[in-house]
Amino acid sequence: MDEPEPAAVAPSAGPPGLALDTQEFLKALGSPTRQRIMLLFAGGAELSVGEVAERAGISQATASQQLTLLRRGRVVTSRRDGKTVYYRADRDGVAAALAELQSYLKTCC
């Protein structure tokens, strides 16, 4: 006798009620390398990918990948000046993500 095929299960989109932006924020904070990079932007510093790579002791390719995740998580923002992209802390993005997270935690916990 044939058994029925299992129903397809959609991948979890994360905790119910937690915005995708806030999930990306938490993911951005989850890496020690990204945490080190975040500290480079203290005091309003604005740095290019090359400067981040040099100061963090990583390759430019790795710096670029990590900065992409930080930007997606609203931890940093970027601007282009010619061929150079400069990054700086995204205070508004961090504040919004923290507010969302705080509201979520008050609700669920």
TORSE-919477 format. One record per residue (C-alpha): x, y, z; residue number from 1. Coordinates in nm, 3 decimals, padded with zeros to 5 digits. Last residue first. Example, Ala and Ser with C-alpha at 12.3 -4.5 7.8 and 13.67 -1.06 7.14 Angstrom:
BEGIN
east;north;up;nr
01.367;-00.106;00.714;2;
01.230;-00.450;00.780;1;
//
This chain:
BEGIN
east;north;up;nr
00.803;03.738;02.701;109;
00.624;03.749;02.370;108;
00.477;04.097;02.376;107;
00.754;04.279;02.561;106;
01.009;04.099;02.342;105;
00.835;04.211;02.024;104;
00.817;04.574;02.137;103;
01.184;04.571;02.230;102;
01.278;04.415;01.897;101;
01.079;04.672;01.701;100;
01.235;04.957;01.901;99;
01.581;04.808;01.854;98;
01.528;04.776;01.478;97;
01.407;05.136;01.451;96;
01.700;05.270;01.657;95;
01.950;05.069;01.453;94;
01.807;05.199;01.127;93;
01.803;05.558;01.253;92;
02.163;05.534;01.375;91;
02.291;05.392;01.047;90;
02.665;05.380;01.116;89;
02.884;05.485;00.823;88;
02.989;05.339;00.490;87;
03.159;05.492;00.188;86;
03.144;05.347;-00.163;85;
03.418;05.455;-00.402;84;
03.373;05.457;-00.779;83;
03.248;05.815;-00.793;82;
03.128;05.900;-00.443;81;
02.873;05.637;-00.346;80;
02.685;05.643;-00.017;79;
02.630;05.370;00.239;78;
02.432;05.292;00.549;77;
02.531;05.077;00.844;76;
02.339;04.875;01.104;75;
02.025;04.852;00.894;74;
02.046;04.471;00.878;73;
02.083;04.478;00.500;72;
02.363;04.733;00.546;71;
02.538;04.506;00.797;70;
02.499;04.210;00.561;69;
02.643;04.412;00.271;68;
02.922;04.536;00.497;67;
03.019;04.176;00.573;66;
03.035;04.084;00.205;65;
03.239;04.395;00.118;64;
03.477;04.337;00.407;63;
03.525;03.977;00.297;62;
03.605;04.087;-00.058;61;
03.835;04.361;00.070;60;
04.030;04.104;00.270;59;
04.032;04.116;00.650;58;
04.244;04.288;00.915;57;
03.960;04.499;01.051;56;
04.144;04.827;00.991;55;
04.261;04.730;00.642;54;
03.928;04.581;00.532;53;
03.730;04.877;00.668;52;
03.963;05.120;00.490;51;
03.928;04.927;00.165;50;
03.549;04.918;00.193;49;
03.547;05.295;00.240;48;
03.500;05.451;00.582;47;
03.280;05.713;00.748;46;
03.340;05.761;01.120;45;
03.049;05.898;01.324;44;
03.205;05.849;01.667;43;
03.209;05.473;01.642;42;
03.214;05.340;01.286;41;
03.506;05.103;01.342;40;
03.308;04.940;01.624;39;
03.065;04.800;01.369;38;
03.351;04.617;01.194;37;
03.439;04.430;01.512;36;
03.073;04.325;01.555;35;
03.069;04.217;01.190;34;
03.369;03.994;01.252;33;
03.216;03.857;01.574;32;
02.906;03.760;01.375;31;
02.549;03.758;01.503;30;
02.484;04.133;01.495;29;
02.395;04.130;01.125;28;
02.163;03.833;01.183;27;
01.979;04.032;01.451;26;
01.935;04.324;01.212;25;
01.819;04.089;00.936;24;
01.550;03.954;01.170;23;
01.457;04.315;01.248;22;
01.412;04.391;00.879;21;
01.204;04.073;00.839;20;
00.967;04.202;01.107;19;
00.917;03.991;01.419;18;
00.549;03.902;01.456;17;
00.593;03.532;01.412;16;
00.953;03.424;01.478;15;
01.147;03.348;01.163;14;
01.035;03.300;00.805;13;
01.018;02.927;00.859;12;
01.066;02.729;00.543;11;
00.740;02.613;00.389;10;
00.656;02.252;00.458;9;
00.553;02.042;00.164;8;
00.301;01.781;00.263;7;
00.436;01.432;00.309;6;
00.359;01.190;00.028;5;
00.077;00.952;00.104;4;
00.181;00.594;00.174;3;
00.136;00.340;-00.099;2;
00.000;00.000;00.000;1;
//
